[in-house]
Amino acid sequence: MNTALIMLGSNSNADQNIDLSKEKLLEHFEIVSQSTRIITQPHEKHYISDFHNEAIKILSAETADETKNICKQIEMELGRTAESKKTGSVPIDIDLIFWNEKLIHDDYNRFDFVKKCVDEIR
């Protein structure tokens, strides 16, 4: 079984979309822990509102690529499009940060809030 640390973020119906994304993730994976949900200001001016962010640890029988694909499918199901980010509205962002203790996403080093949430459950 593989262990993944995933970052969830939203600035559009944020709490509802994060909760719904976790429900959808539970259809594929076991969620073994979750961080405190925090609110952060957007890092770029075009975003419409503050972001709600949370890290979760999952167990996956899938490969890293298959797990990422499932996450991207859930993003689309919840209304994420290429245009939504450009317009400043992010219904849900699901990023795989660590895979079996290996860092695979640079947001961990780029953003303090990602590091804070992930380290809380790491």
Helices and strands as residue ranges (DSSP letters): E 2-10, H 14-26, E 30-34, E 38-40, E 51-60, H 64-77, H 82-86, E 93-99, E 102-103, H 107-110, H 112-121
